[in-house]
Amino acid sequence: MTTWATRQMLLAGGCAVGLIAAMPSSQVTAQSARPDFAFTGWLNENTFKGGEMLPVDGSPPLFHQDARYPFVPNNAGRQPTYRIADLSNPNVKQWAKDVMKKDNDEVLGGKIAYTARSSCKPAGVPGFDQFGFQPIYILQEATKVTMIFSGDAQVRHVYLDVPHSANVKPSWYGESVGHYEGDTLVIDTIGLNTKTFIDNYRTPHTEKLHVVERWHLIDDGKTLEVTFKVDDPDTYNEPWSASQHFRRSDVPYTEEVCAEGNFYLFDYGVPVANKPDF
């Protein structure tokens, strides 16, 4: 007789973040190689080490800080500064460099360098992979993976073992479809609007942006490595890759409303409704 195995985790406050859908016991062995990201939060290590993406061997170069304007993070005992990209990167199209040059000049002149986090906006992809200081929680089901960044309850939906839609309407997080390759979750995302940045240097992109992520546990399950490939032929001469490392976090899922804390000192460009939408 076929038996069924179910598993579920509840975080503080009753928020489910680790449900594994029921499956026949005959399928358990076949599925056992799949990664299990549940039963913990995942905290981005890179944000505590300067915020740079990790390079991947053989990939075209990433943006780095312009040496003329050293980056100083918060809580360093000195006046913090913003990211100012060295625009000599040969892999980036000139139109994007022109946009970034104008932005850099304005930031150096006193403008706030807006980020998705400070402005309480969706980060897009791969911006979601660069969120930090609060954990990401992952809900794995049979037909969908849901990713929740607890910093502002930013949510991504990844639909498993289905093709992309014939006509994808651009949106903040686009359309993500995924599948498991052994112990790796592979996510293919298209249909991203142009309201987001690629990285912390505020690199723009077009609607041709196509991102493929590979979520994989390393270090005996202690570290979650996310490697992503970015392809946008109207912004880059060649596709490029980078990675991020997340460590396990025992911080329970808590509610945070980003906009409640981002109005006090500066205008970070937080969206504000000036008329009712109903």
C-alpha positions as CSV (number, residue, x, y, z in Angstrom):
1,M,0.0,0.0,0.0
2,T,1.3,3.4,-0.8
3,T,2.2,5.6,2.1
4,W,2.5,9.3,2.3
5,A,5.1,11.5,3.9
6,T,4.4,15.1,4.9
7,R,6.6,17.6,6.6
8,Q,5.9,21.1,7.8
9,M,7.6,23.8,9.8
10,L,6.0,26.8,11.6
11,L,8.1,29.8,12.4
12,A,7.3,32.2,15.3
13,G,3.9,33.8,14.9
14,G,2.6,30.8,12.9
15,C,4.2,31.7,9.6
16,A,4.8,28.5,7.5
17,V,8.1,28.6,5.7
18,G,9.1,25.0,5.2
19,L,6.3,22.9,3.9
20,I,7.3,20.0,1.8
21,A,4.3,18.7,-0.2
22,A,3.2,15.2,0.3
23,M,4.4,12.5,-2.0
24,P,4.1,8.8,-2.4
25,S,6.8,6.8,-0.6
26,S,7.8,5.3,-4.0
27,Q,8.9,8.8,-5.0
28,V,10.8,9.7,-1.9
29,T,14.0,8.0,-2.9
30,A,13.9,9.5,-6.4
31,Q,13.4,13.0,-4.8
32,S,15.9,12.6,-2.0
33,A,18.7,14.3,-3.9
34,R,16.7,17.5,-4.0
35,P,18.0,20.3,-1.8
36,D,16.1,21.1,1.4
37,F,16.3,24.8,2.0
38,A,13.6,24.8,4.7
39,F,13.8,24.8,8.6
40,T,16.0,27.9,8.6
41,G,16.4,31.4,7.3
42,W,19.3,32.3,5.0
43,L,21.3,35.4,5.7
44,N,23.4,36.9,2.9
45,E,27.1,36.8,4.0
46,N,28.2,39.2,1.2
47,T,26.4,42.1,2.7
48,F,28.6,41.9,5.8
49,K,31.8,41.8,3.7
50,G,31.4,44.9,1.6
51,G,28.4,44.0,-0.5
52,E,30.3,42.9,-3.6
53,M,29.1,40.0,-5.7
54,L,31.5,37.0,-5.8
55,P,33.2,36.5,-9.2
56,V,32.9,33.3,-11.2
57,D,35.9,31.9,-13.0
58,G,35.8,32.5,-16.8
59,S,33.1,35.2,-16.5
60,P,33.4,38.7,-18.0
61,P,34.3,41.3,-15.3
62,L,31.9,42.7,-12.7
63,F,31.6,46.3,-11.8
64,H,33.8,47.5,-8.9
65,Q,34.1,50.7,-6.9
66,D,35.9,53.6,-8.6
67,A,39.2,53.9,-6.7
68,R,38.9,57.7,-6.7
69,Y,35.9,57.4,-4.5
70,P,36.5,54.7,-1.8
71,F,33.3,53.0,-0.5
72,V,32.7,53.4,3.2
73,P,29.8,51.3,4.6
74,N,27.7,52.2,7.6
75,N,29.0,51.6,11.1
76,A,32.7,52.0,9.9
77,G,33.4,54.9,12.2
78,R,33.6,57.3,9.2
79,Q,31.1,59.1,7.0
80,P,29.5,56.5,4.9
81,T,29.6,56.8,1.1
82,Y,27.7,55.4,-1.8
83,R,28.7,52.9,-4.6
84,I,30.4,54.7,-7.5
85,A,31.2,52.3,-10.3
86,D,34.4,52.3,-12.3
87,L,32.9,52.7,-15.7
88,S,35.9,51.2,-17.6
89,N,34.2,47.8,-17.6
90,P,34.6,46.6,-21.3
91,N,31.5,44.3,-21.2
92,V,29.0,47.1,-20.7
93,K,27.3,48.9,-23.6
94,Q,27.9,52.6,-23.9
95,W,24.3,53.7,-23.3
96,A,24.3,52.0,-19.9
97,K,27.6,53.7,-19.0
98,D,26.2,57.0,-20.0
99,V,23.2,56.5,-17.7
100,M,25.5,55.5,-14.9
101,K,27.9,58.4,-15.5
102,K,25.0,60.9,-15.1
103,D,23.8,59.1,-12.0
104,N,27.3,58.9,-10.5
105,D,27.9,62.7,-11.1
106,E,24.6,63.4,-9.4
107,V,25.4,61.2,-6.4
108,L,28.8,62.8,-6.0
109,G,27.0,66.1,-6.1
110,G,24.8,65.2,-3.2
111,K,22.0,63.0,-4.5
112,I,21.0,60.0,-2.5
113,A,22.0,56.7,-4.3
114,Y,18.6,55.0,-4.2
115,T,18.5,51.2,-3.7
116,A,15.5,48.9,-3.7
117,R,16.0,48.4,0.0
118,S,16.1,52.1,1.0
119,S,13.2,52.9,-1.3
120,C,11.1,49.9,-0.2
121,K,10.7,48.7,-3.7
122,P,10.9,45.2,-5.3
123,A,14.5,44.5,-6.2
124,G,13.9,42.4,-9.3
125,V,16.3,39.6,-10.3
126,P,19.2,39.3,-9.6
127,G,18.6,42.1,-7.1
128,F,16.6,39.8,-4.9
129,D,19.7,37.6,-4.5
130,Q,21.6,40.6,-3.1
131,F,19.2,41.5,-0.3
132,G,20.9,41.4,3.0
133,F,20.8,42.0,6.8
134,Q,17.5,40.1,7.1
135,P,17.0,36.5,6.2
136,I,15.4,34.9,3.2
137,Y,13.0,32.1,3.9
138,I,12.1,29.4,1.3
139,L,8.9,27.4,1.0
140,Q,9.2,24.3,-1.2
141,E,6.1,22.7,-2.5
142,A,5.5,20.1,-5.3
143,T,4.6,22.7,-8.0
144,K,6.0,25.9,-6.6
145,V,8.9,27.4,-4.6
146,T,8.1,30.6,-2.8
147,M,11.0,32.9,-1.6
148,I,10.3,35.5,1.1
149,F,12.8,38.3,2.1
150,S,11.8,39.2,5.6
151,G,13.2,42.7,5.3
152,D,10.0,43.9,3.7
153,A,8.1,40.7,2.9
154,Q,9.4,40.8,-0.7
155,V,8.1,37.6,-2.3
156,R,9.1,35.6,-5.4
157,H,7.1,32.7,-6.9
158,V,9.0,30.1,-8.9
159,Y,6.7,27.6,-10.8
160,L,8.2,24.1,-11.2
161,D,8.4,22.0,-14.3
162,V,6.4,24.3,-16.5
163,P,7.4,26.3,-19.6
164,H,7.5,30.1,-19.8
165,S,4.3,31.7,-20.9
166,A,4.0,32.6,-24.6
167,N,3.7,36.3,-23.9
168,V,5.1,37.5,-20.6
169,K,4.1,41.0,-19.5
170,P,7.1,42.7,-17.8
171,S,6.9,43.0,-14.0
172,W,9.1,43.7,-11.0
173,Y,10.0,40.0,-10.5
174,G,9.2,38.8,-14.0
175,E,8.2,35.2,-14.6
176,S,10.3,32.6,-12.9
177,V,10.1,28.9,-13.8
178,G,12.3,26.3,-12.2
179,H,13.3,22.6,-12.0
180,Y,15.6,20.5,-9.9
181,E,18.8,19.1,-11.3
182,G,19.8,16.6,-8.6
183,D,20.7,18.7,-5.5
184,T,20.4,22.1,-7.3
185,L,17.3,24.3,-7.9
186,V,17.6,25.9,-11.3
187,I,15.5,29.1,-11.8
188,D,15.0,30.7,-15.2
189,T,13.5,34.3,-15.1
190,I,12.4,36.5,-18.0
191,G,9.8,39.3,-18.3
192,L,11.6,41.8,-15.9
193,N,10.6,45.4,-16.2
194,T,13.3,48.2,-16.3
195,K,12.4,49.7,-13.0
196,T,15.1,47.8,-11.2
197,F,18.9,47.7,-11.1
198,I,21.2,44.8,-11.8
199,D,23.5,45.4,-8.9
200,N,24.5,47.8,-6.1
201,Y,26.2,50.1,-8.6
202,R,22.7,51.0,-10.0
203,T,23.4,49.3,-13.4
204,P,20.4,49.6,-15.7
205,H,19.1,46.9,-18.0
206,T,16.5,46.4,-20.7
207,E,13.4,44.1,-20.9
208,K,15.6,41.6,-22.7
209,L,17.2,40.7,-19.3
210,H,17.3,36.9,-18.8
211,V,18.6,35.5,-15.5
212,V,19.3,31.9,-14.7
213,E,20.0,31.0,-11.0
214,R,21.4,27.9,-9.5
215,W,20.6,27.4,-5.7
216,H,22.8,24.8,-4.1
217,L,23.9,23.8,-0.6
218,I,27.6,23.6,0.1
219,D,29.8,23.1,3.2
220,D,27.7,20.1,4.4
221,G,24.6,22.2,4.2
222,K,25.9,25.1,6.2
223,T,26.0,27.5,3.3
224,L,23.5,28.2,0.5
225,E,25.4,29.2,-2.7
226,V,23.4,31.1,-5.4
227,T,25.2,31.4,-8.8
228,F,23.4,33.4,-11.4
229,K,24.0,34.1,-15.1
230,V,22.9,37.5,-16.5
231,D,22.2,37.8,-20.2
232,D,20.9,41.1,-21.7
233,P,22.3,41.6,-25.2
234,D,21.3,45.2,-25.3
235,T,23.2,46.0,-22.1
236,Y,26.2,43.6,-22.1
237,N,28.5,42.4,-24.9
238,E,28.5,38.9,-23.3
239,P,26.6,37.2,-20.6
240,W,28.3,37.2,-17.2
241,S,28.0,35.3,-13.9
242,A,28.5,35.9,-10.2
243,S,27.5,34.3,-7.0
244,Q,26.3,35.0,-3.4
245,H,26.7,33.0,-0.2
246,F,24.0,32.7,2.5
247,R,24.5,31.3,5.9
248,R,21.9,29.6,8.1
249,S,20.1,32.0,10.5
250,D,18.0,31.1,13.5
251,V,16.2,34.5,13.4
252,P,12.5,33.8,13.3
253,Y,10.4,35.3,10.6
254,T,9.1,38.7,11.8
255,E,7.0,41.4,10.2
256,E,8.8,44.6,9.0
257,V,7.2,47.4,7.1
258,C,10.0,49.1,5.3
259,A,8.3,52.4,4.7
260,E,7.6,52.9,8.4
261,G,11.3,53.6,9.0
262,N,12.5,55.3,5.8
263,F,10.8,58.7,6.1
264,Y,12.6,60.2,9.1
265,L,15.9,61.7,7.8
266,F,15.8,61.7,4.0
267,D,13.5,61.1,1.0
268,Y,14.6,57.8,-0.3
269,G,12.0,57.8,-3.0
270,V,9.6,55.6,-1.1
271,P,6.3,55.2,-3.2
272,V,3.5,57.3,-1.7
273,A,-0.1,57.2,-2.9
274,N,-1.5,60.7,-3.5
275,K,-4.9,59.6,-4.4
276,P,-7.1,56.5,-3.8
277,D,-6.9,53.7,-6.3
278,F,-10.5,52.6,-5.8
